[in-house]
Amino acid sequence: MQNKNKQSGFSLIEVMITFALIGVSALGLIKLQAYIEQRADYALHSIKALNVAEQRLEWFRTRGSKATHLRIKTPDYDSSIASYVCNQDPIYTVRWDVNEPNSTLGVKTITMEVSWLDRNGSKQTVALQTMLSKYSEFNT
């Protein structure tokens, strides 16, 4: 007689190995998701920080405007453009340094730095640098 109790299927060891592989794969996907979220958060904050820096540099560029219809205060090249730290926004800290390498040239170098704390508590920074001349289409 032939034995008809021959069983086919998966053994316990094969099932445990499969679960282990699925678990490791799931952990890798979770780590990838966290990394993608962190990078997306950095991208959003850096775009906003760049916008804040550009707005402040634009304010410097419009210095000395003498238009009578302007309701906003514009900076003066000699007195308003100085190093400063601004904490008006609760998320971003705006800091700028102004250097005048040679006063006879009438050019100032402005370094604008906008920083914030990311979700891990690390300081992130976006920096822009430009030069302004006191001879401008806005000075009349």
DSSP file (Angstrom, degrees, kcal/mol; ACC not computed):
  #  RESIDUE AA STRUCTURE BP1 BP2  ACC     N-H-->O    O-->H-N    N-H-->O    O-->H-N    TCO  KAPPA ALPHA  PHI   PSI    X-CA   Y-CA   Z-CA
    1    1 A M              0   0    0      0, 0.0     2,-0.4     0, 0.0     0, 0.0   0.000 360.0 360.0 360.0 149.1    0.0    0.0    0.0
    2    2 A Q        -     0   0    0      2,-0.0     2,-0.6     1,-0.0     0, 0.0  -0.752 360.0-115.7 -98.1 143.5    1.0    3.5   -0.7
    3    3 A N        -     0   0    0     -2,-0.4     3,-0.3     1,-0.1    -1,-0.0  -0.688  27.4-176.0 -80.5 117.0    1.0    6.2    2.0
    4    4 A K        +     0   0    0     -2,-0.6    -1,-0.1     1,-0.2    -2,-0.0   0.350  63.9  88.9 -94.7   4.5   -1.6    8.9    1.1
    5    5 A N        +     0   0    0      2,-0.1     2,-0.6     0, 0.0    -1,-0.2   0.097  50.2 137.7 -88.8  23.1   -0.7   11.2    4.0
    6    6 A K        -     0   0    0     -3,-0.3     2,-0.3     1,-0.0     0, 0.0  -0.594  41.4-155.6 -72.3 115.4    1.9   13.0    2.0
    7    7 A Q        -     0   0    0     -2,-0.6     2,-0.3     2,-0.0    -2,-0.1  -0.691  10.2-165.6 -96.1 145.3    1.3   16.7    2.9
    8    8 A S        +     0   0    0     -2,-0.3     2,-0.3     2,-0.0    -2,-0.0  -0.951  39.7  76.6-126.4 151.9    2.3   19.6    0.7
    9    9 A G  S    S-     0   0    0     -2,-0.3     2,-0.3     0, 0.0    -2,-0.0  -0.970  78.6 -34.1 147.0-161.8    2.5   23.3    1.7
   10   10 A F        -     0   0    0     -2,-0.3     2,-0.2     2,-0.0    -2,-0.0  -0.717  49.3-134.1 -98.6 144.5    4.8   25.6    3.6
   11   11 A S     >  -     0   0    0     -2,-0.3     4,-1.8     1,-0.1     5,-0.2  -0.482  28.8-107.3 -87.7 167.0    6.8   24.7    6.6
   12   12 A L  H  > S+     0   0    0      1,-0.2     4,-2.2     2,-0.2     5,-0.2   0.849 119.0  55.5 -61.9 -36.1    6.9   26.9    9.7
   13   13 A I  H  > S+     0   0    0      2,-0.2     4,-2.2     1,-0.2    -1,-0.2   0.909 106.3  50.1 -66.6 -41.9   10.5   28.0    8.9
   14   14 A E  H  > S+     0   0    0      1,-0.2     4,-2.1     2,-0.2    -1,-0.2   0.902 111.0  49.2 -63.5 -40.8    9.5   29.2    5.5
   15   15 A V  H  X S+     0   0    0     -4,-1.8     4,-2.4     2,-0.2    -1,-0.2   0.904 110.8  50.1 -65.7 -41.1    6.6   31.2    6.9
   16   16 A M  H  X S+     0   0    0     -4,-2.2     4,-2.1     2,-0.2    -2,-0.2   0.887 110.2  50.1 -65.5 -38.9    8.9   32.8    9.6
   17   17 A I  H  X S+     0   0    0     -4,-2.2     4,-2.3     2,-0.2    -1,-0.2   0.904 110.0  51.1 -65.5 -40.2   11.5   33.8    7.0
   18   18 A T  H  X S+     0   0    0     -4,-2.1     4,-2.4     1,-0.2    -2,-0.2   0.929 110.4  48.1 -62.2 -45.9    8.8   35.4    4.9
   19   19 A F  H  X S+     0   0    0     -4,-2.4     4,-2.5     1,-0.2    -1,-0.2   0.887 110.4  52.3 -62.7 -38.3    7.5   37.4    7.8
   20   20 A A  H  X S+     0   0    0     -4,-2.1     4,-2.4     2,-0.2    -1,-0.2   0.916 110.3  47.9 -64.1 -42.7   11.0   38.5    8.7
   21   21 A L  H  X S+     0   0    0     -4,-2.3     4,-2.3     2,-0.2    -2,-0.2   0.903 112.4  48.7 -65.0 -41.0   11.6   39.7    5.1
   22   22 A I  H  X S+     0   0    0     -4,-2.4     4,-2.5     2,-0.2    -2,-0.2   0.906 111.5  50.7 -64.4 -41.1    8.3   41.6    5.1
   23   23 A G  H  X S+     0   0    0     -4,-2.5     4,-2.2     2,-0.2    -2,-0.2   0.918 111.1  46.8 -62.7 -45.3    9.1   43.2    8.4
   24   24 A V  H  X S+     0   0    0     -4,-2.4     4,-2.0     1,-0.2    -1,-0.2   0.905 113.0  50.0 -64.6 -41.2   12.5   44.4    7.3
   25   25 A S  H  X S+     0   0    0     -4,-2.3     4,-2.2     1,-0.2    -2,-0.2   0.909 109.8  50.9 -63.2 -42.1   11.0   45.7    4.0
   26   26 A A  H  X S+     0   0    0     -4,-2.5     4,-2.2     1,-0.2    -2,-0.2   0.899 108.9  51.1 -63.4 -41.2    8.3   47.6    6.0
   27   27 A L  H  X S+     0   0    0     -4,-2.2     4,-2.3     1,-0.2    -1,-0.2   0.897 109.4  51.1 -63.2 -39.7   10.9   49.2    8.3
   28   28 A G  H  X S+     0   0    0     -4,-2.0     4,-2.2     1,-0.2    -2,-0.2   0.905 110.3  48.8 -63.4 -41.3   12.9   50.3    5.2
   29   29 A L  H  X S+     0   0    0     -4,-2.2     4,-2.3     2,-0.2    -2,-0.2   0.871 109.9  51.7 -66.7 -37.0    9.8   51.9    3.7
   30   30 A I  H  X S+     0   0    0     -4,-2.2     4,-2.3     2,-0.2    -2,-0.2   0.914 110.8  48.1 -65.1 -42.4    8.9   53.7    7.0
   31   31 A K  H  X S+     0   0    0     -4,-2.3     4,-2.2     1,-0.2    -2,-0.2   0.898 111.2  50.7 -65.2 -39.4   12.4   55.1    7.1
   32   32 A L  H  X S+     0   0    0     -4,-2.2     4,-2.5     2,-0.2    -2,-0.2   0.905 109.5  51.0 -63.0 -42.0   12.2   56.2    3.5
   33   33 A Q  H  X S+     0   0    0     -4,-2.3     4,-2.4     2,-0.2    -2,-0.2   0.913 109.9  49.2 -62.4 -43.6    8.9   57.9    4.2
   34   34 A A  H  X S+     0   0    0     -4,-2.3     4,-2.1     1,-0.2    -1,-0.2   0.899 111.6  49.6 -63.0 -40.3   10.3   59.8    7.2
   35   35 A Y  H  X S+     0   0    0     -4,-2.2     4,-2.3     2,-0.2    -2,-0.2   0.913 110.7  49.4 -64.7 -42.8   13.3   60.9    5.1
   36   36 A I  H  X S+     0   0    0     -4,-2.5     4,-2.4     1,-0.2    -2,-0.2   0.906 111.0  49.8 -64.2 -41.6   11.0   62.1    2.3
   37   37 A E  H  X S+     0   0    0     -4,-2.4     4,-2.4     2,-0.2    -1,-0.2   0.895 110.5  50.6 -63.1 -39.8    8.8   64.1    4.7
   38   38 A Q  H  X S+     0   0    0     -4,-2.1     4,-2.2     2,-0.2    -2,-0.2   0.913 112.0  46.6 -65.2 -42.7   12.0   65.7    6.3
   39   39 A R  H  X S+     0   0    0     -4,-2.3     4,-2.4     2,-0.2    -2,-0.2   0.885 112.3  50.4 -66.7 -39.1   13.2   66.7    2.8
   40   40 A A  H  X S+     0   0    0     -4,-2.4     4,-2.3     2,-0.2    -2,-0.2   0.902 110.1  50.5 -65.6 -40.1    9.8   68.1    1.8
   41   41 A D  H  X S+     0   0    0     -4,-2.4     4,-2.3     2,-0.2    -2,-0.2   0.909 111.0  48.9 -62.6 -42.9    9.7   70.1    5.1
   42   42 A Y  H  X S+     0   0    0     -4,-2.2     4,-2.8     1,-0.2     5,-0.2   0.906 110.0  52.0 -62.7 -41.8   13.1   71.5    4.4
   43   43 A A  H  X S+     0   0    0     -4,-2.4     4,-1.9     2,-0.2    -2,-0.2   0.922 110.8  47.0 -62.6 -43.9   12.1   72.4    0.8
   44   44 A L  H  X S+     0   0    0     -4,-2.3     4,-2.0     1,-0.2    -1,-0.2   0.929 115.6  44.7 -63.7 -45.2    9.0   74.3    2.0
   45   45 A H  H  X S+     0   0    0     -4,-2.3     4,-2.8     1,-0.2    -2,-0.2   0.884 111.9  52.0 -68.1 -37.7   10.9   76.2    4.8
   46   46 A S  H  X S+     0   0    0     -4,-2.8     4,-2.3     2,-0.2    -1,-0.2   0.871 109.1  50.4 -69.2 -34.0   13.8   77.0    2.5
   47   47 A I  H  X S+     0   0    0     -4,-1.9     4,-2.1    -5,-0.2    -1,-0.2   0.927 113.4  45.5 -66.1 -43.8   11.5   78.5   -0.1
   48   48 A K  H  X S+     0   0    0     -4,-2.0     4,-2.4     2,-0.2    -2,-0.2   0.912 113.6  49.8 -64.6 -42.4    9.7   80.6    2.5
   49   49 A A  H  X S+     0   0    0     -4,-2.8     4,-2.4     1,-0.2    -2,-0.2   0.892 109.8  50.9 -64.0 -39.6   13.1   81.7    4.0
   50   50 A L  H  X S+     0   0    0     -4,-2.3     4,-2.5     2,-0.2    -1,-0.2   0.894 109.6  50.9 -63.7 -39.6   14.3   82.6    0.5
   51   51 A N  H  X S+     0   0    0     -4,-2.1     4,-2.3     2,-0.2    -2,-0.2   0.912 109.9  49.5 -63.2 -43.2   11.2   84.7    0.0
   52   52 A V  H  X S+     0   0    0     -4,-2.4     4,-1.9     2,-0.2    -2,-0.2   0.918 112.5  47.9 -61.8 -43.8   11.7   86.5    3.3
   53   53 A A  H  X S+     0   0    0     -4,-2.4     4,-2.4     1,-0.2    -2,-0.2   0.908 111.6  49.7 -64.6 -42.3   15.4   87.2    2.4
   54   54 A E  H  X S+     0   0    0     -4,-2.5     4,-2.3     1,-0.2    -1,-0.2   0.881 108.5  53.3 -65.9 -37.2   14.4   88.5   -1.1
   55   55 A Q  H  X S+     0   0    0     -4,-2.3     4,-1.8     2,-0.2    -1,-0.2   0.917 110.8  46.4 -62.4 -42.6   11.7   90.8    0.4
   56   56 A R  H  X S+     0   0    0     -4,-1.9     4,-1.9     2,-0.2    -2,-0.2   0.903 112.5  49.5 -68.5 -40.4   14.3   92.3    2.8
   57   57 A L  H  X S+     0   0    0     -4,-2.4     4,-2.1     1,-0.2    -1,-0.2   0.871 109.0  53.3 -65.3 -35.5   16.8   92.8    0.0
   58   58 A E  H  X S+     0   0    0     -4,-2.3     4,-1.5     2,-0.2    -1,-0.2   0.883 105.3  54.4 -65.2 -37.3   14.2   94.4   -2.2
   59   59 A W  H  < S+     0   0    0     -4,-1.8     3,-0.2     1,-0.2    -2,-0.2   0.911 108.9  48.3 -61.3 -42.1   13.5   96.8    0.7
   60   60 A F  H >< S+     0   0    0     -4,-1.9     3,-1.5     1,-0.2    -2,-0.2   0.893 107.5  56.1 -63.1 -39.1   17.1   97.7    0.7
   61   61 A R  H 3< S+     0   0    0     -4,-2.1    -1,-0.2     1,-0.3    -2,-0.2   0.815 103.1  54.5 -65.0 -30.2   17.1   98.2   -3.1
   62   62 A T  T >< S+     0   0    0     -4,-1.5     3,-1.3    -3,-0.2    -1,-0.3   0.218  81.1 143.9 -88.7  16.9   14.2  100.7   -2.9
   63   63 A R  T <   +     0   0    0     -3,-1.5    13,-0.2     1,-0.2    -3,-0.1  -0.180  63.0  15.4 -58.2 144.8   16.1  102.9   -0.5
   64   64 A G  T 3  S+     0   0    0     11,-2.1    76,-0.4     1,-0.2    -1,-0.2   0.609  77.8 165.9  72.3  13.1   15.8  106.6   -0.8
   65   65 A S    <   -     0   0    0     -3,-1.3    -1,-0.2    10,-0.2     9,-0.2  -0.412  20.5-166.0 -62.2 134.7   12.7  106.6   -3.0
   66   66 A K        +     0   0    0     72,-0.3    -1,-0.1    -2,-0.1     2,-0.1   0.190  36.4 137.6-109.6  15.6   11.2  110.0   -2.9
   67   67 A A    >   -     0   0    0      1,-0.2     3,-0.8     2,-0.1    -2,-0.0  -0.421  48.1-146.8 -65.4 134.7    7.8  109.1   -4.4
   68   68 A T  T 3  S+     0   0    0      1,-0.2    -1,-0.2    -2,-0.1    -3,-0.0   0.703  92.4  62.0 -77.2 -19.3    5.0  111.0   -2.6
   69   69 A H  T 3  S+     0   0    0      2,-0.0     2,-0.3     0, 0.0    -1,-0.2   0.550  76.7 109.9 -85.2  -6.3    2.5  108.2   -3.0
   70   70 A L    <   -     0   0    0     -3,-0.8     4,-0.1     1,-0.2     0, 0.0  -0.528  41.6-177.9 -73.4 130.5    4.5  105.6   -1.0
   71   71 A R        +     0   0    0     -2,-0.3     2,-0.3     2,-0.1    -1,-0.2   0.556  60.2  82.8-100.4 -12.9    3.0  104.7    2.3
   72   72 A I  S    S-     0   0    0      1,-0.1     2,-0.3     0, 0.0    -2,-0.0  -0.659  86.2-110.3 -94.1 150.4    5.8  102.4    3.4
   73   73 A K        -     0   0    0     -2,-0.3    -2,-0.1   -10,-0.0    -1,-0.1  -0.594  31.6-155.0 -77.2 134.2    9.0  103.6    4.9
   74   74 A T        -     0   0    0     -2,-0.3   -11,-0.1    -9,-0.2   -14,-0.1  -0.839  20.1-107.9-109.5 150.6   12.0  103.2    2.7
   75   75 A P        -     0   0    0      0, 0.0   -11,-2.1     0, 0.0     2,-0.4  -0.363  21.0-129.3 -78.0 155.1   15.6  102.8    4.0
   76   76 A D     >> -     0   0    0    -13,-0.2     4,-1.5     1,-0.1     5,-1.2  -0.866  15.7-132.9-100.5 136.2   18.3  105.5    3.7
   77   77 A Y  T  45S+     0   0    0     -2,-0.4     4,-0.2     1,-0.2    -1,-0.1   0.872 101.5  39.4 -57.9 -40.9   21.6  104.3    2.3
   78   78 A D  T  45S+     0   0    0      2,-0.1    -1,-0.2     1,-0.1    56,-0.0   0.856 130.7  18.7 -82.8 -35.6   23.7  105.9    5.0
   79   79 A S  T  45S+     0   0    0      3,-0.0    -2,-0.2     1,-0.0    -1,-0.1   0.819 121.2  47.3-109.1 -35.7   21.7  105.3    8.1
   80   80 A S  T  <5S+     0   0    0     -4,-1.5     2,-1.6     1,-0.2    -3,-0.2   0.799  91.6  79.3 -82.3 -28.2   19.2  102.5    7.7
   81   81 A I      < +     0   0    0     -5,-1.2     2,-0.3    -4,-0.2    -1,-0.2  -0.615  67.7 124.2 -86.9  89.8   21.4   99.9    6.0
   82   82 A A        -     0   0    0     -2,-1.6    14,-0.1    15,-0.0    17,-0.1  -0.907  69.7 -73.9-139.3 165.2   23.2   98.5    9.0
   83   83 A S        +     0   0    0     -2,-0.3     2,-0.3    15,-0.2    14,-0.2  -0.330  63.0 159.1 -62.9 143.1   23.7   95.0   10.6
   84   84 A Y  E     -A   96   0A   0     12,-2.1    12,-2.4     2,-0.0     2,-0.4  -0.993  39.2-138.9-163.7 154.0   20.6   93.8   12.3
   85   85 A V  E     -A   95   0A   0     -2,-0.3     2,-0.5    10,-0.2    10,-0.3  -0.996  22.4-165.5-121.7 126.9   18.7   90.8   13.7
   86   86 A C  E     +A   94   0A   0      8,-4.0     8,-2.5    -2,-0.4     3,-0.2  -0.954  16.2 176.0-118.6 124.5   15.0   90.7   13.1
   87   87 A N        +     0   0    0     -2,-0.5     6,-0.1     6,-0.2    -1,-0.1  -0.216  40.2 122.6-117.9  41.2   12.7   88.3   15.0
   88   88 A Q        +     0   0    0      6,-0.1    -1,-0.1     2,-0.0     5,-0.1   0.880  65.6  63.0 -71.3 -37.1    9.3   89.5   13.7
   89   89 A D  S    S-     0   0    0      3,-0.4     5,-0.1    -3,-0.2    -3,-0.0  -0.757  79.3-142.8 -89.2 130.9    8.4   86.0   12.3
   90   90 A P  S    S+     0   0    0      0, 0.0    -1,-0.1     0, 0.0     3,-0.1   0.755  99.2  39.6 -66.5 -21.8    8.1   83.4   15.0
   91   91 A I  S    S+     0   0    0      1,-0.1    26,-0.4    25,-0.1     2,-0.4   0.853 113.2  52.4 -92.9 -39.7    9.6   80.7   12.7
   92   92 A Y        -     0   0    0     24,-0.1     2,-0.5    22,-0.0    -3,-0.4  -0.793  60.2-155.9-108.8 140.5   12.3   82.6   10.9
   93   93 A T  E     - B   0 115A   0     22,-2.7    22,-2.3    -2,-0.4     2,-0.5  -0.968  14.6-157.5-110.6 122.5   15.2   84.7   12.2
   94   94 A V  E     +AB  86 114A   0     -8,-2.5    -8,-4.0    -2,-0.5     2,-0.4  -0.875  16.9 171.1-104.7 128.3   16.4   87.3    9.7
   95   95 A R  E     -AB  85 113A   0     18,-2.9    18,-3.3    -2,-0.5     2,-0.4  -0.999   6.6-176.1-136.5 135.7   20.0   88.6   10.2
   96   96 A W  E     -AB  84 112A   0    -12,-2.4   -12,-2.1    -2,-0.4     2,-0.4  -0.992  11.0-157.6-135.0 147.2   22.0   90.8    7.9
   97   97 A D  E     - B   0 111A   0     14,-2.0    14,-2.5    -2,-0.4     2,-0.5  -0.959   8.6-158.4-118.8 137.2   25.5   92.1    7.9
   98   98 A V  E     - B   0 110A   0     -2,-0.4     2,-0.4    12,-0.2   -15,-0.2  -0.969  10.4-178.0-119.7 126.5   26.6   95.2    6.0
   99   99 A N  E     - B   0 109A   0     10,-2.6    10,-3.4    -2,-0.5     3,-0.1  -0.963  16.1-161.7-122.3 141.1   30.2   95.8    5.0
  100  100 A E        -     0   0    0     -2,-0.4     3,-0.3     8,-0.2     8,-0.2  -0.840   9.7-177.2-119.5  91.3   31.5   98.8    3.2
  101  101 A P  S    S+     0   0    0      0, 0.0     2,-0.4     0, 0.0    -1,-0.1   0.852  77.8  13.9 -61.2 -35.5   34.9   97.6    1.9
  102  102 A N    >>> -     0   0    0      5,-0.5     3,-1.1    -3,-0.1     5,-0.7  -0.903  63.5-162.1-144.2 110.8   35.8  101.0    0.4
  103  103 A S  T 345S+     0   0    0     -2,-0.4     3,-0.3    -3,-0.3    -1,-0.1   0.737  89.0  63.9 -68.5 -22.0   33.8  104.1    1.3
  104  104 A T  T 345S+     0   0    0      1,-0.2    -1,-0.3     2,-0.1    -2,-0.0   0.764  98.0  56.0 -73.8 -22.6   35.1  106.0   -1.7
  105  105 A L  T <45S-     0   0    0     -3,-1.1    -1,-0.2     2,-0.1    -2,-0.2   0.749 100.0-134.8 -79.2 -23.2   33.4  103.6   -4.1
  106  106 A G  T  <5 +     0   0    0     -4,-0.7    28,-2.8    -3,-0.3     2,-0.4   0.849  60.1 129.1  72.0  34.2   29.9  104.0   -2.5
  107  107 A V  E   < - C   0 133A   0     -5,-0.7    -5,-0.5    26,-0.2     2,-0.4  -0.976  38.6-166.4-125.5 135.2   29.2  100.3   -2.5
  108  108 A K  E     - C   0 132A   0     24,-3.0    24,-3.0    -2,-0.4     2,-0.5  -0.955  14.2-141.2-119.2 141.3   28.0   98.2    0.4
  109  109 A T  E     -BC  99 131A   0    -10,-3.4   -10,-2.6    -2,-0.4     2,-0.5  -0.888  18.3-163.5-100.0 125.5   28.0   94.4    0.6
  110  110 A I  E     -BC  98 130A   0     20,-3.0    20,-2.5    -2,-0.5     2,-0.6  -0.941   8.0-167.0-114.1 126.1   24.9   92.9    2.2
  111  111 A T  E     -BC  97 129A   0    -14,-2.5   -14,-2.0    -2,-0.5     2,-0.5  -0.957  10.7-163.4-110.5 115.1   24.8   89.3    3.5
  112  112 A M  E     -BC  96 128A   0     16,-3.2    16,-2.9    -2,-0.6     2,-0.4  -0.856   7.1-175.2-102.7 128.0   21.3   88.3    4.3
  113  113 A E  E     -BC  95 127A   0    -18,-3.3   -18,-2.9    -2,-0.5     2,-0.5  -0.985   6.7-174.3-128.8 124.0   20.8   85.1    6.4
  114  114 A V  E     +BC  94 126A   0     12,-3.0    12,-2.7    -2,-0.4     2,-0.3  -0.974  14.7 178.8-116.7 126.7   17.4   83.6    7.3
  115  115 A S  E     +BC  93 125A   0    -22,-2.3   -22,-2.7    -2,-0.5     2,-0.3  -0.893   9.9 170.3-130.2 158.5   17.4   80.7    9.7
  116  116 A W  E     - C   0 124A   0      8,-2.0     8,-3.2    -2,-0.3     2,-0.5  -0.957  35.4-104.8-154.7 165.7   14.9   78.4   11.4
  117  117 A L  E     - C   0 123A   0    -26,-0.4     6,-0.2    -2,-0.3    -2,-0.0  -0.865  33.6-143.0 -99.4 130.1   14.8   75.2   13.5
  118  118 A D    >   -     0   0    0      4,-2.6     3,-2.0    -2,-0.5   -80,-0.0  -0.164  38.7 -84.6 -81.1-176.6   13.7   72.1   11.7
  119  119 A R  T 3  S+     0   0    0      1,-0.3    -1,-0.1     2,-0.1    -2,-0.0   0.685 130.5  53.2 -66.4 -17.1   11.6   69.3   13.3
  120  120 A N  T 3  S-     0   0    0      2,-0.1    -1,-0.3     0, 0.0     3,-0.1   0.453 119.6-108.4 -93.1  -2.0   14.7   67.8   14.8
  121  121 A G  S <  S+     0   0    0     -3,-2.0     2,-0.3     1,-0.3    -2,-0.1   0.539  73.5 139.4  87.0   7.1   15.7   71.0   16.5
  122  122 A S        -     0   0    0      1,-0.1    -4,-2.6    -5,-0.0     2,-0.4  -0.644  57.2-114.7 -85.8 142.3   18.7   71.6   14.1
  123  123 A K  E     -C  117   0A   0     -2,-0.3     2,-0.4    -6,-0.2    -6,-0.2  -0.630  32.0-168.2 -78.5 127.2   19.3   75.1   12.8
  124  124 A Q  E     -C  116   0A   0     -8,-3.2    -8,-2.0    -2,-0.4     2,-0.4  -0.894   5.7-165.3-114.2 147.2   18.8   75.5    9.0
  125  125 A T  E     -C  115   0A   0     -2,-0.4     2,-0.4   -10,-0.2   -10,-0.2  -0.988  19.4-166.9-140.2 141.3   20.0   78.5    7.1
  126  126 A V  E     -C  114   0A   0    -12,-2.7   -12,-3.0    -2,-0.4     2,-0.4  -0.997  20.9-170.1-120.8 131.6   19.5   80.2    3.7
  127  127 A A  E     -C  113   0A   0     -2,-0.4     2,-0.3   -14,-0.2   -14,-0.2  -0.968  10.2-176.3-128.6 140.2   21.9   83.0    2.9
  128  128 A L  E     -C  112   0A   0    -16,-2.9   -16,-3.2    -2,-0.4     2,-0.4  -0.950   6.8-162.3-127.3 150.3   22.0   85.5    0.1
  129  129 A Q  E     +C  111   0A   0     -2,-0.3     2,-0.3   -18,-0.2   -18,-0.2  -0.999  17.3 156.6-135.8 138.3   24.7   88.1   -0.7
  130  130 A T  E     -C  110   0A   0    -20,-2.5   -20,-3.0    -2,-0.4     2,-0.4  -0.920  31.5-124.2-148.3 172.2   24.4   91.2   -2.9
  131  131 A M  E     -C  109   0A   0     -2,-0.3     2,-0.4   -22,-0.2   -22,-0.2  -0.973  18.1-160.5-124.7 140.7   26.0   94.6   -3.4
  132  132 A L  E     -C  108   0A   0    -24,-3.0   -24,-3.0    -2,-0.4     2,-0.4  -0.963   4.9-152.0-121.3 138.1   24.3   98.0   -3.3
  133  133 A S  E     -C  107   0A   0     -2,-0.4   -26,-0.2   -26,-0.2   -27,-0.1  -0.826  17.9-137.3-103.8 146.6   25.6  101.2   -4.8
  134  134 A K  S    S+     0   0    0    -28,-2.8     2,-0.9    -2,-0.4   -27,-0.1   0.629  93.7  78.7 -77.0  -9.6   24.6  104.6   -3.4
  135  135 A Y  S    S+     0   0    0    -29,-0.4     2,-0.3     3,-0.0    -2,-0.1  -0.861  70.1 143.5 -98.2 104.1   24.3  105.7   -7.0
  136  136 A S    >   -     0   0    0     -2,-0.9     3,-0.8     3,-0.1    -2,-0.0  -0.895  66.5-110.2-140.8 161.8   20.9  104.3   -8.0
  137  137 A E  T 3  S+     0   0    0     -2,-0.3    -1,-0.0     1,-0.2    -2,-0.0   0.659 117.0  59.9 -68.0 -14.4   17.8  105.1  -10.0
  138  138 A F  T 3  S+     0   0    0    -77,-0.2     2,-0.6   -73,-0.1   -72,-0.3   0.674  88.9  79.5 -88.5 -18.2   16.0  105.5   -6.7
  139  139 A N    <         0   0    0     -3,-0.8   -74,-0.1     1,-0.1    -3,-0.1  -0.800 360.0 360.0 -91.9 122.9   18.2  108.3   -5.4
  140  140 A T              0   0    0     -2,-0.6    -1,-0.1   -76,-0.4   -75,-0.1   0.390 360.0 360.0-119.3 360.0   17.3  111.6   -6.8
